[in-house]
Amino acid sequence: MTEVSPIHPLLLSVVVPVRNEVGNVGPLIADIEKACQAVAPFEVIYVNDGSTDGTQAALTELAATRPWLRIIRHVESCGQSAAVRTGVRHARAPVVATLDGDGQNDPAFLPQMVDTLQKGGLQAGLVQGQRVGRKDTGFKKWQSRIANSVRVRVLKDGTRDTGCGLKCFRREAYLALPYFDALHRFMPALMVREGYHVLHVDVRDRPRLTGVSNYGFFDRLWVGILDLTGVWWLIRRRRRVPQIVSEAR
């Protein structure tokens, strides 16, 4: 990988929230490294969200031979949205991509998503992955389908699958969004609220290699309803996005 320097700044930061995924860390990092050669120089930021297994030790061992791999550790688990935010705040590239740490999101789509974002111009704030060929159980797919259907009807965000962890966005655009738990599931609607365009890329879903899901689906009914109501309120309260035509000196 090209060494980071003022002449060759980082092009991409990949943020991976992870909790108790010791068996998935090595294979996924290898896949990310292979995929990101097309967008070098890059960095990968693993946010260890309070793991209690061997995840931290596995990451430390891998980082010893990979200068582009950075590790941030939460003392206790704070949830997926908090882990993503920690990673984005520490990211050094203007473009950030996220994917889940269980290996189900295929990093091979990262170059396409970065390219889609760049071709979309500065008004493109987010490229949202949308899964095809879901590998989850029928019950989980049913939960996700119902939740997505309700969300689309209420928020009209034009996205069929906001739960996909594969996202690519401008760091400054993300940091301008109001933060709350479950933010990662409402990013398309909130990006539109800020005046950005949201683009979509169909991505292949993969089976989990080992372990069980640590971050639940959008299946906590009452919490989900409250989140949805809150985002709807935020959108309603944003009447007009300022259009800047000149810069003050």
Secondary structure, 3 states (H helix, E strand, C coil): CCCCCCCCCCCEEEEEEECCCHHHHHHHHHHHHHHHHHHCCEEEEEEEECCCCCHHHHHHHHHCCCCCEEEEEECCCCCHHHHHHHHHHHCCCCEEEECCCCCCECHHHHHHHHHHHHHCCCCEEEEEEEEECCCCCHHHHHHHHHHHHHHHHHHCCCCCCCCCCCEEEEHHHHHCCCCCCCHHHCHHHHHHHCCCEEEEEEEEECCCCCCCCCCCCCCCHHHHHHHHHHHHHHHHHCCCCCCCCCCCC
